[in-house]
């Protein structure tokens, strides 16, 4: 369903989010006080505006409170980020997503009632840490310390193995450790059977502790 979304702050993160949402068919208003950033976004969002989003009148004149989602992509200026978030809350914004540069910033936004806080640097750091020495690991999302959900290419040495023949999956230490899906070309198998056999270039989506992931990807 098409949504009306405002993205405030057009740095690398904000620009990427705005363009991706626009490409998905949403109505995207992109705002920044830097005219050069706004010029770059022309044609990559439905509307682009040069303006000071910390000015309450600017937001109200644009009718921001009527939008479905506001994304506060101001990461480096904590004061501006908080000011904009407070104004959006006061306007009765339906759903607010905000970027935080550190944990203190994230905690502040959470206390203000932000619906979703995004910490790009820490999330990318966790992904890099798990893929740096394991090139088969494409994605990693930490759920708990030492436990996460990963997308990993099946190493060639495990081609033709069944799932229960993989290291750590014959007798998993915890029932929460499991292969959630197998992606093979354009086909996806959800909740595969333990006897399902793998092929080279398959992708696995699995929930596992980091030790098990290391054993599988090493």
C-alpha positions, 0 to 999 in steps of 0.5 A: 500500500502506498504511503506518504513518508517524509525523510528529514536529513539527506546525508548518505543514510537519509538519501538512500532511504528516501530513494529506496522508498520512492523506488518502491512506489511511496510518496516521499517528501525529502527535506534538508537545509543544505540546498546541494543535498536537496538538488542531488535528490531531485528525481529520486523523491516525489518532492524535495524541499530546502528548509530548516526542519527544526523550525516548527512553522516549516513542518506545519506549513508542509502538513507533515502531521498528515503523513503516515511516517516520518524518518528523522535521518539526522544522525550527527546533530543530536540536538537537531535530531531531538528537536525535530523528534519532539516537534513531530510528537507534538504534532501527533505524527503517526509513526516516527523512525529516527537514526541514532549515532550512539547508545545515548542518542538511541536511549534519548529517542526511545524515551521521547517515544520514537517508534523505531530507532536505527543505529546504522553504525553499530548494526553495520559493525556487527555485520562486518565483524561476522563477515570479515573473516567469513566471506560466505556470511552475507548478512547478520542480525544480532538478536542477543549477545552471541546469538543472531540470524544469518544469511550464509552461502553454503560452503562447497564442502557441505554441498550434498550434505543434509541439514542434520549433517551440518556441524552443530545441527545433528544434535543442536545445543538449543532448540532455538538454533535452526535453519529457517530457510533455504534459498536456491535460485528463485525458489525458497523453502521455509522451515526445511526438513532436517533430511533436505540436502544442500547444493553448492551456491544455496543460501541458508537463513539460520538462527544460531549462536556465534560459535556454531556460525563460526564452525559452519563458516570457517 
